[in-house]
Amino acid sequence: MSALVVLMLATLTVCVLLVGGAVWLAGRVVRRVHRAGRRVVDRSILSVKARALPPGRGRLVAGLRLDLRAGVDQTRRVLDDAVRHDCSLGELPRLFRRVEQLAASVDAELRLLEGRADVAEWQLVAAEQRAGELAAMAAEIRQGASAVRADLTSDLFGSLHREVEMEVSAVRAGAAVLRRPGG
């Protein structure tokens, strides 16, 4: 009887752990999807503001935020793609995380400047300069990762081309032997 109780408790423990793990995983997936959806909505709103607002501070700030976000998002996609293809990126991912953190800070600053009427011109110029520098750093990281990926692709292309030439030569030689009389 006691072995049955121990077995039932062990089964119950395993079930609780499995259900708990499934709930935890589902929560992470929901949060990730929610964040991604929110980013899309935020980016769409910025895009509309950057194009539809009358010329002025609001339109300028929305454009800066949109450019900064687009540069960071593009760089993230390029780095993710390079990692998926086992490209050696050195310190680029770590440096990009720092750029991302600073970009979030500058984006928050721009968002505050967008809503305030008492902003000095120098504050806007300084934020614009920081946003431009961060966008340029993201572009530089993106270009570096793309160059590594292109080099890897070029190496693979050259290797494949040599293999194809060698195989075509072998097939032709085999066909020539078969065409010879008595071959």
Residue frames relative to the residue before (quaternion, step in Angstrom):
aa qw qx qy qz dx dy dz
M 1.0000 0.0000 0.0000 0.0000 0.00 0.00 0.00
S 0.6814 0.4883 -0.3116 0.4474 3.62 0.89 -0.85
A 0.6027 0.5444 -0.3632 0.4567 3.62 1.08 -0.57
L 0.6298 0.5299 -0.3252 0.4656 3.56 1.06 -0.71
V 0.6436 0.5134 -0.3117 0.4744 3.59 1.02 -0.84
V 0.6500 0.5059 -0.3120 0.4735 3.60 0.95 -0.86
L 0.6507 0.5101 -0.3094 0.4697 3.58 0.95 -0.84
M 0.6581 0.4981 -0.3090 0.4726 3.59 0.97 -0.83
L 0.6540 0.4994 -0.3163 0.4721 3.61 0.98 -0.79
A 0.6406 0.5124 -0.3239 0.4713 3.58 0.99 -0.79
T 0.6494 0.5075 -0.3091 0.4745 3.59 0.97 -0.85
L 0.6492 0.5124 -0.3091 0.4695 3.57 0.96 -0.86
T 0.6433 0.5221 -0.3163 0.4620 3.60 0.98 -0.85
V 0.6556 0.5007 -0.3073 0.4745 3.58 0.92 -0.89
C 0.6528 0.5106 -0.3150 0.4625 3.60 0.93 -0.85
V 0.6503 0.5068 -0.3190 0.4673 3.59 0.93 -0.86
L 0.6552 0.5049 -0.3113 0.4679 3.59 0.96 -0.84
L 0.6616 0.5024 -0.3093 0.4628 3.59 0.94 -0.83
V 0.6629 0.4851 -0.3059 0.4813 3.58 0.92 -0.87
G 0.6450 0.5216 -0.3174 0.4595 3.58 0.95 -0.85
G 0.6578 0.5031 -0.3022 0.4721 3.57 0.98 -0.85
A 0.6521 0.5090 -0.3150 0.4652 3.57 0.99 -0.80
V 0.6439 0.5068 -0.3210 0.4749 3.59 0.99 -0.80
W 0.6442 0.5193 -0.3194 0.4618 3.59 0.94 -0.88
L 0.6704 0.4951 -0.2932 0.4685 3.59 0.88 -0.93
A 0.6444 0.5107 -0.3234 0.4683 3.58 0.94 -0.84
G 0.6349 0.5312 -0.3270 0.4558 3.59 1.00 -0.76
R 0.6507 0.5074 -0.3149 0.4690 3.58 0.97 -0.82
V 0.6520 0.5105 -0.3170 0.4624 3.58 0.95 -0.87
V 0.6542 0.5084 -0.3170 0.4615 3.59 0.91 -0.89
R 0.6555 0.5063 -0.3171 0.4619 3.61 0.92 -0.85
R 0.6605 0.5079 -0.3114 0.4569 3.58 0.94 -0.87
V 0.6589 0.4926 -0.3086 0.4774 3.59 0.93 -0.87
H 0.6362 0.5293 -0.3243 0.4583 3.57 1.00 -0.83
R 0.6580 0.5000 -0.3117 0.4689 3.60 0.92 -0.89
A 0.6593 0.5024 -0.3144 0.4627 3.59 0.91 -0.88
G 0.6575 0.5003 -0.3099 0.4705 3.59 0.95 -0.82
R 0.6420 0.5191 -0.3206 0.4643 3.56 1.00 -0.79
R 0.6302 0.5290 -0.3365 0.4580 3.60 1.00 -0.80
V 0.6470 0.5165 -0.3210 0.4600 3.58 0.97 -0.84
V 0.6657 0.4937 -0.3034 0.4702 3.58 0.91 -0.91
D 0.6557 0.5112 -0.3139 0.4585 3.60 0.89 -0.91
R 0.6678 0.4979 -0.3020 0.4636 3.55 0.94 -0.88
S 0.6320 0.5235 -0.3312 0.4657 3.60 1.04 -0.73
I 0.6448 0.5123 -0.3201 0.4684 3.58 0.96 -0.84
L 0.6471 0.5098 -0.3197 0.4681 3.58 0.95 -0.86
S 0.6372 0.5386 -0.3255 0.4449 3.56 0.97 -0.84
V 0.6589 0.4945 -0.3044 0.4782 3.56 0.95 -0.87
K 0.6537 0.5135 -0.3155 0.4576 3.59 0.93 -0.89
A 0.6713 0.5174 -0.3017 0.4365 3.58 0.93 -0.92
R 0.7414 0.3885 -0.2240 0.4993 3.58 1.13 -0.54
A 0.7680 0.4234 -0.2009 0.4365 3.57 0.96 -0.86
L 0.5933 0.5716 -0.3863 0.4148 3.60 1.08 -0.56
P 0.5401 -0.5972 0.4608 0.3733 3.57 -1.12 0.53
P 0.6375 -0.5264 0.3718 0.4223 3.61 -1.10 0.55
G 0.4542 0.6520 -0.5065 0.3346 3.53 -0.95 0.92
R 0.8026 -0.3167 0.2154 0.4573 3.51 -1.34 -0.23
G 0.6597 0.5248 -0.3233 0.4299 3.61 0.84 -0.91
R 0.6743 0.4859 -0.2856 0.4772 3.55 0.93 -0.90
L 0.6400 0.5310 -0.3179 0.4554 3.59 0.99 -0.87
V 0.6845 0.4843 -0.2848 0.4645 3.57 0.85 -1.00
A 0.6401 0.5149 -0.3288 0.4659 3.60 0.94 -0.82
G 0.6514 0.5106 -0.3121 0.4664 3.59 1.00 -0.80
L 0.6415 0.5165 -0.3208 0.4678 3.58 1.00 -0.81
R 0.6644 0.4994 -0.3019 0.4669 3.56 0.92 -0.91
L 0.6509 0.5173 -0.3124 0.4595 3.58 0.98 -0.86
D 0.6653 0.4988 -0.3038 0.4650 3.61 0.90 -0.90
L 0.6521 0.5128 -0.3126 0.4627 3.57 0.96 -0.89
R 0.6817 0.4871 -0.2880 0.4638 3.57 0.87 -0.94
A 0.6450 0.5220 -0.3234 0.4547 3.58 0.95 -0.86
G 0.6616 0.5113 -0.3081 0.4538 3.59 0.93 -0.87
V 0.6662 0.4898 -0.2961 0.4781 3.56 0.96 -0.88
D 0.6652 0.5043 -0.3090 0.4557 3.60 0.92 -0.88
Q 0.6449 0.5132 -0.3216 0.4662 3.60 0.97 -0.83
T 0.6585 0.5064 -0.3117 0.4613 3.58 0.94 -0.87
R 0.6258 0.5312 -0.3402 0.4588 3.58 0.99 -0.80
R 0.6627 0.4997 -0.3143 0.4608 3.61 0.93 -0.87
V 0.6541 0.5108 -0.3194 0.4574 3.61 0.94 -0.86
L 0.6673 0.4893 -0.3056 0.4710 3.60 0.93 -0.86
D 0.6367 0.5201 -0.3318 0.4627 3.60 0.96 -0.81
D 0.6488 0.5114 -0.3095 0.4708 3.58 0.99 -0.84
A 0.6594 0.5053 -0.3095 0.4627 3.58 0.94 -0.86
V 0.6405 0.5104 -0.3238 0.4736 3.60 1.00 -0.77
R 0.6377 0.5297 -0.3269 0.4538 3.60 0.98 -0.84
H 0.7389 0.3809 -0.2183 0.5112 3.59 1.10 -0.65
D 0.5036 -0.7080 0.3848 0.3115 3.58 1.25 0.54
C 0.2770 0.7469 -0.5510 0.2486 3.59 0.91 0.86
S 0.4077 -0.6884 0.5441 0.2527 3.54 -1.06 0.76
L 0.0824 -0.8528 0.5157 -0.0102 3.56 -0.38 1.26
G 0.3992 -0.7344 0.4725 0.2794 3.58 1.23 -0.01
E 0.8097 -0.2471 0.2156 0.4866 3.55 -0.88 -1.03
L 0.3786 0.7669 -0.4648 0.2289 3.60 1.24 -0.04
P 0.6662 0.4913 -0.3397 0.4466 3.67 0.81 -0.79
R 0.6492 0.5087 -0.3198 0.4664 3.60 0.98 -0.81
L 0.6598 0.4977 -0.3059 0.4726 3.58 0.93 -0.88
F 0.6410 0.5252 -0.3289 0.4529 3.57 1.01 -0.78
R 0.6128 0.5379 -0.3595 0.4538 3.60 1.00 -0.72
R 0.6371 0.5074 -0.3259 0.4801 3.59 1.05 -0.73
V 0.6306 0.5147 -0.3307 0.4775 3.59 1.00 -0.81
E 0.6374 0.5371 -0.3225 0.4485 3.60 0.96 -0.86
Q 0.6597 0.5080 -0.3089 0.4598 3.57 0.93 -0.89
L 0.6773 0.4737 -0.2941 0.4800 3.57 0.90 -0.88
A 0.6258 0.5384 -0.3371 0.4526 3.58 1.03 -0.76
A 0.6296 0.5184 -0.3375 0.4701 3.60 1.01 -0.75
S 0.6475 0.5182 -0.3107 0.4644 3.57 1.02 -0.81
V 0.6753 0.4746 -0.2895 0.4847 3.59 0.92 -0.91
D 0.6188 0.5363 -0.3449 0.4588 3.60 1.04 -0.72
A 0.6484 0.5031 -0.3155 0.4763 3.59 0.98 -0.83
E 0.6353 0.5219 -0.3229 0.4688 3.58 1.02 -0.78
L 0.6602 0.5009 -0.3034 0.4704 3.58 0.95 -0.88
R 0.6234 0.5404 -0.3368 0.4538 3.57 1.03 -0.78
L 0.6521 0.4987 -0.3117 0.4785 3.58 1.03 -0.78
L 0.6566 0.5143 -0.3091 0.4571 3.57 0.98 -0.87
E 0.6051 0.5881 -0.3397 0.4155 3.56 1.11 -0.74
G 0.7651 0.4030 -0.1999 0.4607 3.55 0.94 -0.87
R 0.6686 0.5021 -0.3053 0.4557 3.60 1.20 -0.22
A 0.3538 -0.7411 0.5359 0.1961 3.54 -1.05 0.81
D 0.6982 0.4893 -0.2632 0.4515 3.59 1.17 -0.53
V 0.3539 0.7461 -0.4876 0.2834 3.60 1.08 0.67
A 0.3931 -0.7020 0.5432 0.2398 3.54 -0.92 0.96
E 0.6217 -0.5702 0.3951 0.3636 3.55 -1.14 0.67
W 0.6446 0.5367 -0.3339 0.4299 3.62 0.96 -0.81
Q 0.6115 0.5455 -0.3585 0.4472 3.61 1.09 -0.62
L 0.6604 0.5010 -0.2951 0.4751 3.54 0.99 -0.86
V 0.6501 0.5118 -0.3123 0.4668 3.59 0.97 -0.86
A 0.6558 0.5096 -0.3132 0.4606 3.59 0.96 -0.86
A 0.6608 0.4899 -0.3050 0.4799 3.60 0.95 -0.86
E 0.6280 0.5336 -0.3279 0.4620 3.58 1.04 -0.78
Q 0.6524 0.5114 -0.3108 0.4650 3.58 0.99 -0.84
R 0.6589 0.4980 -0.3147 0.4679 3.61 0.92 -0.87
A 0.6422 0.5174 -0.3247 0.4632 3.59 0.96 -0.84
G 0.6574 0.5128 -0.3068 0.4590 3.59 0.97 -0.84
E 0.6567 0.5064 -0.3093 0.4654 3.58 0.98 -0.85
L 0.6603 0.4967 -0.3103 0.4701 3.58 0.97 -0.82
A 0.6325 0.5142 -0.3316 0.4750 3.60 0.99 -0.78
A 0.6492 0.5070 -0.3153 0.4711 3.60 1.02 -0.78
M 0.6424 0.5070 -0.3278 0.4721 3.62 0.99 -0.78
A 0.6388 0.5149 -0.3263 0.4693 3.59 0.97 -0.83
A 0.6507 0.5088 -0.3171 0.4660 3.59 0.98 -0.83
E 0.6430 0.5219 -0.3255 0.4563 3.58 1.00 -0.78
I 0.6429 0.5007 -0.3140 0.4872 3.59 0.99 -0.83
R 0.6391 0.5329 -0.3150 0.4566 3.57 0.99 -0.89
Q 0.6692 0.4937 -0.2966 0.4695 3.60 0.93 -0.90
G 0.6389 0.5269 -0.3256 0.4562 3.59 1.01 -0.77
A 0.6745 0.4781 -0.2906 0.4816 3.56 0.92 -0.92
S 0.6420 0.5167 -0.3242 0.4645 3.60 1.01 -0.75
A 0.6372 0.5249 -0.3280 0.4591 3.58 1.04 -0.78
V 0.6327 0.5147 -0.3318 0.4740 3.59 1.00 -0.80
R 0.6581 0.5065 -0.3022 0.4680 3.57 0.94 -0.91
A 0.6524 0.5084 -0.3129 0.4669 3.61 0.98 -0.84
D 0.6356 0.5197 -0.3305 0.4655 3.60 1.01 -0.79
L 0.6470 0.5106 -0.3148 0.4707 3.57 0.97 -0.87
T 0.6564 0.5051 -0.3034 0.4711 3.58 0.94 -0.88
S 0.6405 0.5278 -0.3170 0.4590 3.57 1.00 -0.85
D 0.6442 0.5106 -0.3165 0.4735 3.58 0.98 -0.86
L 0.6659 0.4942 -0.2995 0.4719 3.58 0.94 -0.89
F 0.6289 0.5369 -0.3264 0.4580 3.57 1.03 -0.80
G 0.6667 0.5028 -0.3006 0.4609 3.60 0.90 -0.93
S 0.6526 0.5115 -0.3046 0.4687 3.56 0.98 -0.89
L 0.6625 0.4983 -0.3025 0.4704 3.58 0.91 -0.90
H 0.6353 0.5354 -0.3281 0.4496 3.58 0.98 -0.86
R 0.6546 0.5009 -0.3112 0.4729 3.63 0.94 -0.84
E 0.6525 0.5100 -0.3174 0.4620 3.59 0.97 -0.83
V 0.6422 0.5126 -0.3235 0.4692 3.58 0.99 -0.82
E 0.6533 0.5095 -0.3207 0.4591 3.62 0.88 -0.89
M 0.6617 0.5079 -0.3079 0.4577 3.58 0.94 -0.89
E 0.6747 0.4900 -0.2976 0.4649 3.59 0.93 -0.87
V 0.6330 0.5162 -0.3338 0.4704 3.60 0.98 -0.79
S 0.6405 0.5152 -0.3235 0.4687 3.61 0.99 -0.80
A 0.6558 0.5102 -0.3099 0.4621 3.56 0.98 -0.85
V 0.6484 0.5091 -0.3162 0.4694 3.59 0.96 -0.83
R 0.6553 0.5054 -0.3129 0.4661 3.60 0.95 -0.85
A 0.6511 0.5039 -0.3235 0.4664 3.56 0.97 -0.83
G 0.6505 0.5097 -0.3150 0.4667 3.58 0.99 -0.80
A 0.6463 0.5033 -0.3187 0.4768 3.59 1.01 -0.77
A 0.6372 0.5249 -0.3345 0.4544 3.62 1.00 -0.76
V 0.6438 0.5117 -0.3227 0.4686 3.58 1.01 -0.79
L 0.6694 0.5046 -0.2998 0.4554 3.59 0.95 -0.80
R 0.6657 0.5078 -0.3045 0.4542 3.61 1.11 -0.65
R 0.5694 0.5953 -0.3979 0.4039 3.60 1.12 -0.44
P 0.5418 -0.6118 0.4499 0.3602 3.55 -1.04 0.69
G 0.8045 0.2167 -0.2008 0.5153 3.53 -0.90 0.93
G 0.5813 0.6056 -0.3602 0.4069 3.61 1.28 0.05
